[in-house]
């Protein structure tokens, strides 16, 4: 009952600080809208420079084969997403010098150079002469993260065209079978699960600052004169913070759906993942509040764990797996001590691949364990440093 009193008091104080509460609730939905604007609800198109030096060749029928031009058309037409949208945008250049200038400005990711004898070689191959060959040159700035994707896609288009013209078949055929809705996902949609976890991560600010306010204003000292225990105090605050976290996730998800996001899995599982993640982040916020005495201190200190969770848990971009040990058939990595790491994986499975509860059992288990660990540590530290007389 006392926890309910603390809950009401916490909610009332949060409502008075409209700026902090409002920013917590709208920050993630705002970023969802930004992602939608940046990517226009579509997917990345990779710019590739084509240097077409092919001179063409006269066919026995009298027509002229311009294999270089036809290759460009094939790349644009055949290298597409599952919904037919183009993967490559071809930029024409006269020579390597012009191409290098474009690449240096990162207006393109790679270049493909079609040689002068391209058409002639294909004609002779079509006629059965296997003694001829030619070289298609490609390259670019290998430090550009888009380089390998753009180059490989463009070369795939060239290879398909060569096989079609010469009548050669590949030695081995490859058939792609995407999981869930992953093939039909726009780039905007791929960012949504991580963005939802980001809304939970931001809860660390609200937690640390809410508790720090109680310390700074002397409210804890007054509470120590009442029969209220630390469990009542932290329990009431936690209920309020989980409610705010759930509302933030709901708002972000609602905005994403309005902008075209589609969920394949059961939403109640995603809600469960978000709720447990809220508890773990609240626990981390309690740890921060235990070592601070003012709201400004809590805000500054909270930036450090926030940065860790943002950049090392897969919320912003995927991180390489640094395995420490194997647990129940699952690799446990360095970054797995951060709860959002498991939340991102679980939400991607549920929202994109249509996974059910049984398929995210490991992630939920790890989230629960980490939530308990962080919350217990945070509660103990808070009681030790600020509620000693109790």
C-alpha positions as CSV (number, residue, x, y, z in Angstrom):
1,X,0.0,0.0,0.0
2,X,2.9,2.4,0.8
3,X,4.4,1.6,-2.6
4,X,1.2,2.8,-4.2
5,X,1.5,6.1,-2.3
6,X,5.1,6.5,-3.6
7,X,3.8,5.6,-7.1
8,X,1.2,8.4,-6.9
9,X,3.7,10.9,-5.5
10,X,6.3,10.0,-8.2
11,X,3.8,10.4,-11.0
12,X,2.6,13.7,-9.6
13,X,6.1,15.0,-9.4
14,X,6.9,13.8,-13.0
15,X,3.8,15.6,-14.3
16,X,5.0,18.8,-12.7
17,X,8.3,18.5,-14.6
18,X,6.6,18.6,-18.0
19,X,9.8,19.1,-20.0
20,X,11.6,16.1,-18.7
21,X,8.6,13.8,-19.0
22,X,7.6,15.2,-22.4
23,X,11.1,14.8,-23.8
24,X,11.3,11.2,-22.5
25,X,8.0,10.3,-24.2
26,X,8.4,12.0,-27.5
27,X,12.2,11.6,-28.1
28,X,12.0,8.2,-29.6
29,X,8.8,8.8,-31.7
30,X,10.6,11.9,-33.0
31,X,13.6,9.7,-34.1
32,X,11.2,7.2,-35.7
33,X,9.8,10.1,-37.9
34,X,13.4,11.2,-38.7
35,X,14.4,7.7,-39.8
36,X,11.3,7.6,-42.0
37,X,12.2,11.0,-43.5
38,X,15.8,10.1,-44.1
39,X,15.0,6.8,-45.8
40,X,11.7,7.9,-47.3
41,X,10.1,4.7,-46.3
42,X,12.4,2.9,-48.8
43,X,15.7,1.2,-48.9
44,X,19.3,2.1,-49.7
45,X,20.3,2.5,-53.3
46,X,24.0,2.1,-53.9
47,X,25.7,4.4,-56.4
48,X,28.0,2.6,-58.9
49,X,30.1,4.3,-61.5
50,X,30.2,2.7,-64.9
51,X,33.0,3.4,-67.3
52,X,31.8,2.0,-70.6
53,X,34.7,1.8,-73.1
54,X,33.1,-1.0,-75.2
55,X,33.3,-0.2,-78.9
56,X,30.6,-2.7,-79.9
57,X,30.8,-5.3,-82.7
58,X,29.1,-5.9,-86.0
59,X,26.9,-9.1,-85.9
60,X,26.5,-11.5,-88.9
61,X,22.9,-10.3,-89.1
62,X,24.1,-6.7,-89.7
63,X,23.1,-5.4,-86.4
64,X,25.6,-3.9,-84.0
65,X,26.0,-5.5,-80.5
66,X,26.6,-2.9,-77.8
67,X,27.2,-5.2,-74.9
68,X,28.4,-2.4,-72.6
69,X,25.1,-0.5,-72.9
70,X,23.1,-3.7,-72.5
71,X,25.1,-4.5,-69.4
72,X,24.0,-1.2,-67.8
73,X,20.4,-1.9,-68.6
74,X,20.7,-5.4,-67.1
75,X,22.3,-4.2,-63.9
76,X,19.5,-1.6,-63.4
77,X,16.7,-4.0,-64.3
78,X,17.8,-7.3,-62.6
79,X,19.6,-6.2,-59.4
80,X,16.6,-5.1,-57.3
81,X,15.0,-5.6,-54.0
82,X,12.2,-8.2,-53.6
83,X,9.6,-5.5,-54.2
84,X,11.3,-4.5,-57.5
85,X,12.9,-1.3,-56.3
86,X,16.4,-0.8,-57.7
87,X,19.5,-1.7,-55.6
88,X,21.9,0.1,-57.8
89,X,22.0,3.6,-59.3
90,X,24.4,3.8,-62.3
91,X,26.5,6.9,-62.7
92,X,28.3,7.2,-66.0
93,X,31.9,8.4,-66.3
94,X,34.3,8.8,-69.3
95,X,37.4,7.6,-67.7
96,X,39.1,6.6,-64.4
97,X,40.1,10.2,-63.6
98,X,36.5,11.3,-63.6
99,X,35.5,8.2,-61.6
100,X,38.2,8.7,-59.0
101,X,37.0,12.3,-58.5
102,X,33.4,11.0,-57.8
103,X,34.7,8.3,-55.5
104,X,36.8,10.6,-53.4
105,X,33.7,12.7,-52.7
106,X,31.9,9.4,-51.8
107,X,29.2,10.2,-54.2
108,X,29.5,6.6,-55.3
109,X,30.8,3.4,-53.7
110,X,32.5,1.6,-56.5
111,X,33.4,1.7,-60.2
112,X,33.0,-0.9,-63.0
113,X,35.1,-0.5,-66.2
114,X,33.8,-2.3,-69.3
115,X,36.8,-2.9,-71.7
116,X,36.9,-2.0,-75.4
117,X,36.7,-5.6,-76.6
118,X,33.8,-6.6,-74.3
119,X,31.2,-7.0,-77.2
120,X,33.7,-8.7,-79.4
121,X,34.6,-11.2,-76.7
122,X,31.0,-12.0,-76.0
123,X,30.3,-12.6,-79.6
124,X,33.1,-15.1,-80.0
125,X,32.1,-16.9,-76.8
126,X,28.5,-17.1,-78.2
127,X,30.0,-18.6,-81.3
128,X,31.7,-21.3,-79.2
129,X,35.2,-19.9,-79.1
130,X,36.4,-20.6,-75.6
131,X,40.0,-19.4,-76.2
132,X,39.1,-15.7,-75.8
133,X,38.8,-13.7,-72.6
134,X,38.6,-10.1,-71.4
135,X,38.9,-8.3,-68.0
136,X,36.2,-6.3,-66.4
137,X,37.9,-4.0,-63.9
138,X,36.3,-2.8,-60.7
139,X,37.5,-0.9,-57.6
140,X,36.8,1.9,-55.3
141,X,37.5,3.2,-51.8
142,X,37.7,0.0,-49.8
143,X,37.3,2.0,-46.5
144,X,33.8,3.0,-47.7
145,X,31.4,0.6,-45.9
146,X,29.2,0.4,-49.0
147,X,32.1,-0.6,-51.3
148,X,31.9,-4.4,-51.0
149,X,28.1,-4.4,-51.3
150,X,28.0,-2.1,-54.3
151,X,30.9,-3.8,-56.2
152,X,29.5,-7.3,-55.6
153,X,26.0,-6.4,-56.7
154,X,27.3,-4.7,-59.9
155,X,29.5,-7.6,-60.8
156,X,26.6,-10.0,-60.2
157,X,24.6,-8.0,-62.8
158,X,27.5,-8.2,-65.3
159,X,27.9,-11.9,-64.7
160,X,24.2,-12.5,-65.3
161,X,24.3,-10.6,-68.6
162,X,27.4,-12.5,-69.8
163,X,25.7,-15.8,-69.1
164,X,22.5,-14.8,-70.9
165,X,24.3,-13.5,-74.0
166,X,26.8,-16.4,-74.3
167,X,24.3,-19.1,-73.4
168,X,26.5,-20.4,-70.6
169,X,24.9,-21.7,-67.4
170,X,26.4,-21.4,-63.9
171,X,27.9,-24.5,-62.5
172,X,25.8,-24.2,-59.3
173,X,22.5,-22.4,-58.9
174,X,21.7,-20.5,-55.7
175,X,18.2,-20.0,-54.4
176,X,17.5,-17.3,-51.8
177,X,14.8,-18.1,-49.2
178,X,14.5,-15.0,-46.9
179,X,13.2,-15.5,-43.3
180,X,9.9,-13.9,-42.3
181,X,9.4,-10.4,-43.8
182,X,13.1,-9.7,-44.0
183,X,13.2,-9.6,-47.8
184,X,10.3,-7.2,-48.1
185,X,11.6,-4.9,-45.3
186,X,12.3,-1.3,-46.2
187,X,15.4,0.2,-44.6
188,X,13.2,2.3,-42.3
189,X,11.6,-0.9,-41.0
190,X,14.9,-2.5,-40.2
191,X,15.7,0.3,-37.8
192,X,12.4,0.2,-35.9
193,X,13.2,-2.7,-33.4
194,X,16.5,-1.0,-32.4
195,X,14.7,2.3,-32.0
196,X,12.1,0.8,-29.7
197,X,14.9,-0.5,-27.5
198,X,16.4,3.0,-27.6
199,X,13.2,4.3,-26.0
200,X,13.8,2.0,-23.1
201,X,17.5,2.9,-22.8
202,X,16.5,6.6,-22.4
203,X,14.7,5.6,-19.3
204,X,18.1,5.6,-17.5
205,X,18.0,9.4,-17.5
206,X,14.5,9.6,-16.0
207,X,15.3,7.0,-13.3
208,X,18.6,8.5,-12.2
209,X,17.2,12.1,-12.2
210,X,13.9,11.1,-10.4
211,X,15.7,9.4,-7.6
212,X,18.3,12.1,-7.4
213,X,15.6,14.7,-7.0
214,X,14.3,12.9,-3.9
215,X,17.8,13.1,-2.5
216,X,18.5,16.7,-3.5
217,X,15.2,18.0,-2.1
218,X,15.6,16.1,1.2
219,X,12.5,14.0,0.6
220,X,14.4,10.8,1.6
221,X,15.2,12.2,5.0
222,X,11.6,13.0,5.6
223,X,10.5,9.5,4.4
224,X,13.0,8.0,6.9
225,X,10.8,9.4,9.7
226,X,7.8,7.4,8.4
227,X,7.2,3.6,8.6
228,X,8.0,3.4,4.8
229,X,10.7,0.9,3.9
230,X,13.2,1.0,1.1
231,X,11.2,-1.7,-0.7
232,X,8.1,0.5,-0.6
233,X,10.1,3.5,-1.9
234,X,11.9,1.7,-4.7
235,X,8.8,-0.4,-5.6
236,X,6.6,2.7,-6.0
237,X,9.2,4.5,-8.1
238,X,9.7,1.4,-10.3
239,X,6.0,1.0,-11.0
240,X,5.9,4.6,-12.2
241,X,9.0,4.4,-14.3
242,X,7.9,1.1,-15.9
243,X,4.6,2.8,-16.8
244,X,6.4,5.7,-18.4
245,X,8.7,3.3,-20.3
246,X,5.8,1.2,-21.6
247,X,4.1,4.4,-22.7
248,X,7.2,5.6,-24.5
249,X,7.5,2.2,-26.4
250,X,3.8,2.3,-27.3
251,X,4.1,5.8,-28.7
252,X,7.2,5.0,-30.8
253,X,5.6,1.7,-32.0
254,X,2.4,3.5,-32.9
255,X,4.2,6.2,-34.9
256,X,6.2,3.5,-36.7
257,X,3.0,1.6,-37.7
258,X,1.4,4.8,-39.0
259,X,4.5,5.3,-41.1
260,X,4.4,1.9,-42.6
261,X,6.0,-0.5,-40.2
262,X,4.6,-4.1,-40.2
263,X,5.0,-6.6,-37.4
264,X,5.0,-10.3,-38.1
265,X,5.1,-11.7,-34.6
266,X,2.8,-11.5,-31.5
267,X,2.9,-8.0,-30.0
268,X,2.4,-9.3,-26.5
269,X,5.8,-11.0,-26.7
270,X,7.4,-7.7,-27.8
271,X,5.6,-5.9,-24.9
272,X,7.0,-8.5,-22.5
273,X,10.5,-8.0,-23.9
274,X,10.2,-4.2,-23.5
275,X,8.9,-4.4,-19.9
276,X,11.7,-6.7,-18.7
277,X,14.2,-4.4,-20.4
278,X,12.7,-1.5,-18.6
279,X,13.3,-3.1,-15.2
280,X,17.0,-3.7,-16.1
281,X,17.5,-0.1,-17.2
282,X,15.8,1.1,-14.1
283,X,18.2,-1.0,-12.0
284,X,21.1,0.7,-13.8
285,X,19.5,4.1,-13.1
286,X,19.4,3.2,-9.4
287,X,23.1,2.4,-9.5
288,X,23.8,5.8,-10.9
289,X,21.5,7.6,-8.4
290,X,23.4,5.8,-5.5
291,X,26.6,7.7,-6.3
292,X,25.0,11.1,-7.0
293,X,23.2,13.6,-4.8
294,X,21.8,16.2,-7.3
295,X,19.8,16.0,-10.5
296,X,22.6,17.6,-12.5
297,X,25.1,15.0,-11.3
298,X,22.7,12.2,-12.2
299,X,22.2,13.6,-15.7
300,X,26.0,13.8,-16.4
301,X,26.9,10.4,-15.0
302,X,23.9,8.7,-16.8
303,X,25.5,9.6,-20.1
304,X,28.3,7.0,-19.7
305,X,26.1,3.9,-19.4
306,X,23.8,5.4,-22.0
307,X,26.7,5.6,-24.5
308,X,27.6,2.0,-23.7
309,X,24.1,0.7,-24.3
310,X,23.7,2.7,-27.4
311,X,26.9,1.8,-29.2
312,X,27.8,-1.6,-27.8
313,X,24.5,-3.4,-27.7
314,X,23.3,-3.3,-31.3
315,X,20.8,-0.5,-30.8
316,X,22.4,1.8,-33.3
317,X,24.5,-0.7,-35.4
318,X,25.3,-4.4,-35.1
319,X,28.5,-5.3,-33.1
320,X,30.8,-8.2,-33.8
321,X,30.5,-11.1,-31.4
322,X,33.3,-11.4,-28.9
323,X,32.6,-14.7,-27.2
324,X,33.6,-15.3,-23.6
325,X,31.9,-18.7,-23.1
326,X,29.1,-20.9,-24.3
327,X,26.0,-21.1,-22.1
328,X,23.2,-23.7,-22.9
329,X,24.3,-23.8,-26.5
330,X,24.4,-20.0,-26.8
331,X,27.5,-18.0,-27.1
332,X,27.8,-15.4,-24.3
333,X,29.8,-12.3,-25.5
334,X,31.4,-9.3,-23.8
335,X,28.5,-7.0,-24.7
336,X,25.9,-9.5,-23.5
337,X,26.2,-8.0,-20.0
338,X,24.2,-5.1,-21.4
339,X,20.4,-5.9,-21.3
340,X,19.6,-4.0,-24.6
341,X,21.8,-6.5,-26.5
342,X,19.3,-9.3,-25.8
343,X,16.3,-7.0,-26.3
344,X,17.4,-6.0,-29.8
345,X,17.8,-9.6,-30.8
346,X,14.5,-10.6,-29.3
347,X,12.5,-7.8,-30.9
348,X,14.1,-8.4,-34.3
349,X,13.1,-12.1,-34.0
350,X,9.5,-11.2,-33.0
351,X,8.7,-8.2,-35.2
352,X,10.7,-9.1,-38.3
353,X,10.9,-12.9,-38.3
354,X,7.6,-13.7,-36.6
355,X,9.1,-15.6,-33.7
356,X,6.9,-16.6,-30.8
357,X,7.6,-16.8,-27.0
358,X,9.4,-20.2,-27.2
359,X,11.9,-18.8,-29.8
360,X,13.0,-15.9,-27.6
361,X,13.2,-17.9,-24.4
362,X,17.0,-17.5,-24.1
363,X,16.9,-13.7,-24.7
364,X,14.0,-13.3,-22.2
365,X,15.9,-15.5,-19.6
366,X,19.0,-13.4,-20.0
367,X,17.0,-10.2,-19.8
368,X,15.3,-11.4,-16.6
369,X,18.6,-12.5,-14.9
370,X,20.3,-9.2,-15.8
371,X,17.2,-7.2,-14.6
372,X,17.3,-9.0,-11.3
373,X,21.1,-8.5,-11.0
374,X,21.1,-4.8,-11.8
375,X,18.0,-4.1,-9.8
376,X,19.3,-5.8,-6.7
377,X,22.7,-4.1,-7.0
378,X,21.0,-0.7,-7.5
379,X,18.6,-1.2,-4.6
380,X,21.4,-2.4,-2.3
381,X,23.7,0.6,-3.2
382,X,20.8,3.0,-2.9
383,X,19.9,1.7,0.6
384,X,23.6,1.6,1.6
385,X,24.4,5.2,0.6
386,X,21.1,7.0,1.2
387,X,19.0,5.0,3.6
388,X,21.5,3.8,6.2
389,X,19.4,4.7,9.2
390,X,16.8,2.3,8.0
